[in-house]
Amino acid sequence: MFAYIKGTLEDKSSSSIIVEAGGIGYRIFTALSTINSVGQIGTQVKIHTHYYVREDLAVLYGFHTVEELGMFEMLISVSGVGPKAAISLISTLSPSKFALAVVSQDIKSLTKAQGVGAKVAQRIILELKDKISKEQLTNNTFGCSTINEQNEGDCALTEAVSALMVLGYNSFEASKSVNNVYTEGMSVEEIITKALKSLSMK
């Protein structure tokens, strides 16, 4: 319903912000990362939003970056993971660290988020990796062999592509952005971070 809201930041609390746009004040629930980075009250902001509707609930969630919004939407697509757990994870892990935790099956990093136990972390990893696997079956451009350079960096590139797919990018977008930003010796997290910046500029 709302792709983003652009207006004046009127208030900030520990769990939400209020943005006035067109004479209307929108209360937007968000993560600590957005609350900390959105700026001072009175400044102009652009918040990427998700309108969450259930039978007894209608809430506007929003984030300072498209990557955090993508992470939120991917998380709430996992069975048993609601907005509260998604917000907790976004407050604890950046999108690049989250995606890397999923592809490397790092349960410990995911459980650092308040309210996210080992069972929930395992479910997140299983379901999101399953989504990647299904796309792999229909896209031959995925895998270590997709990168022309035949060296030990190949699987780092593949891991980075997989991590971007966790955040909702398709294999073509992910592979292209990873190839564009990669230089020899970069860590997986560096590749993911630079690729995300490249994708957000489009």
C-alpha positions in Angstrom: 0.0 0.0 0.0 2.8 2.4 1.0 6.2 2.1 -0.7 7.7 4.9 1.3 6.8 8.0 3.3 8.8 11.1 2.9 8.3 14.0 5.3 9.4 15.6 8.5 10.6 13.6 11.5 8.4 14.7 14.3 9.2 12.2 17.1 11.4 9.2 18.1 10.9 6.6 20.8 12.6 3.3 21.6 10.4 1.4 19.1 8.9 3.9 16.6 9.1 7.2 14.9 6.5 9.7 13.7 6.8 11.2 10.3 4.6 14.0 9.1 3.7 14.0 5.4 1.0 16.0 3.8 -0.4 17.1 7.2 -0.7 13.5 8.5 1.5 12.1 11.2 2.4 8.5 10.5 3.6 6.4 13.4 6.0 3.9 12.0 7.4 1.0 14.0 11.0 0.3 13.3 14.4 -1.1 14.4 17.0 0.5 16.6 19.2 0.8 13.5 16.7 3.1 11.8 16.0 5.1 15.0 19.7 5.7 15.5 20.4 6.6 11.9 17.3 8.5 10.8 18.6 11.9 12.0 17.4 14.6 14.3 13.8 15.6 15.0 12.7 18.3 12.4 14.8 16.9 9.6 13.4 15.6 6.3 13.4 11.8 6.1 12.4 9.0 3.6 11.3 5.8 5.2 10.7 2.6 3.2 7.6 1.0 4.6 5.6 -2.2 4.9 1.9 -2.1 5.8 1.4 -5.2 8.0 -2.3 -6.3 8.2 -3.8 -9.2 10.1 -7.4 -9.8 11.2 -7.0 -7.8 14.4 -4.0 -5.7 13.5 -2.9 -3.0 11.0 0.6 -1.6 11.6 3.0 0.4 9.6 6.6 -0.7 9.7 9.4 1.2 8.1 13.2 1.4 7.7 15.8 3.9 6.7 17.2 1.5 4.0 15.8 -0.7 1.3 18.0 -3.5 2.5 16.5 -3.5 6.0 13.0 -3.5 4.5 14.0 -6.5 2.3 15.3 -8.3 5.4 12.1 -7.5 7.3 9.9 -8.8 4.5 12.0 -11.9 4.1 11.9 -12.7 7.8 8.1 -12.4 8.2 7.7 -14.8 5.3 9.2 -17.5 7.5 6.6 -19.5 9.3 6.4 -18.6 13.0 8.4 -15.4 12.6 6.4 -12.3 13.3 7.3 -8.5 13.0 8.5 -8.4 16.6 11.2 -11.0 16.0 12.1 -9.5 12.7 12.6 -6.1 14.2 14.7 -7.6 17.0 17.0 -9.3 14.4 17.3 -6.1 12.3 18.2 -4.2 15.5 20.9 -6.8 16.2 22.4 -7.6 12.8 22.9 -5.6 9.7 21.4 -7.0 6.5 24.9 -8.2 5.3 25.7 -9.9 8.6 22.2 -11.5 8.7 22.5 -12.9 5.2 25.9 -14.2 5.9 24.7 -15.9 9.1 21.9 -17.6 7.1 24.2 -19.0 4.4 26.8 -20.0 6.8 24.2 -21.5 9.2 25.4 -19.4 12.1 22.7 -20.0 14.6 24.7 -18.3 17.4 24.6 -14.9 15.6 20.9 -15.1 15.0 20.1 -16.0 18.6 21.9 -12.8 19.8 18.6 -11.1 18.9 16.2 -10.8 21.8 13.3 -13.2 21.5 15.0 -15.4 18.9 15.8 -18.9 20.2 17.7 -21.7 18.6 14.5 -23.3 17.2 13.4 -20.0 15.5 17.0 -19.5 14.2 17.1 -23.0 12.7 13.7 -22.4 11.0 14.9 -19.1 9.5 18.0 -20.8 8.1 16.1 -23.8 6.8 13.3 -21.9 5.1 15.5 -19.1 3.6 18.1 -21.5 2.3 15.3 -23.6 0.8 14.1 -20.5 -1.1 17.6 -20.1 -2.5 17.8 -23.7 -3.5 14.5 -23.5 -5.3 15.7 -20.6 -7.3 19.0 -22.4 -8.0 17.0 -25.2 -9.7 15.5 -22.7 -12.2 18.6 -20.6 -12.7 21.8 -22.1 -14.1 23.8 -19.0 -13.3 24.3 -20.0 -9.7 27.2 -21.9 -8.1 31.0 -21.7 -7.9 31.3 -22.4 -11.6 29.3 -19.2 -12.5 32.3 -17.0 -11.7 34.9 -17.1 -14.4 37.8 -16.8 -12.1 38.8 -20.3 -11.1 40.5 -19.7 -7.8 39.8 -20.0 -4.1 37.7 -16.8 -4.2 35.0 -18.6 -6.2 33.1 -19.9 -3.3 33.3 -16.6 -1.5 31.6 -15.1 -4.5 29.0 -17.8 -4.5 28.4 -17.4 -0.8 27.9 -13.6 -1.3 25.5 -14.3 -4.2 23.6 -16.7 -1.9 23.5 -14.1 0.9 22.0 -11.5 -1.5 19.3 -14.0 -2.5 18.5 -14.4 1.2 17.6 -10.6 1.2 15.3 -11.1 -1.8 17.4 -10.4 -4.8 17.1 -12.9 -7.7 20.2 -14.9 -8.8 20.8 -12.7 -11.8 20.8 -9.4 -9.9 22.9 -10.9 -7.1 25.5 -12.5 -9.5 25.8 -9.3 -11.5 26.3 -7.0 -8.5 28.8 -9.4 -6.9 30.9 -9.6 -10.0 30.8 -5.8 -10.4 32.2 -5.1 -7.0 34.5 -8.0 -6.4 38.3 -7.5 -6.2 40.7 -10.2 -5.2 41.2 -10.7 -1.4 37.8 -9.3 -0.3 36.0 -11.1 2.5 32.5 -12.4 1.9 31.0 -9.7 4.2 32.9 -7.0 2.3 31.5 -8.4 -1.0 28.0 -8.4 0.3 28.2 -4.9 1.8 29.6 -3.4 -1.5 27.1 -5.3 -3.6 24.2 -4.0 -1.5 25.4 -0.4 -1.9 25.6 -1.0 -5.6 22.1 -2.4 -5.8 20.6 0.4 -3.6 22.0 3.0 -6.0 19.9 1.7 -8.9 
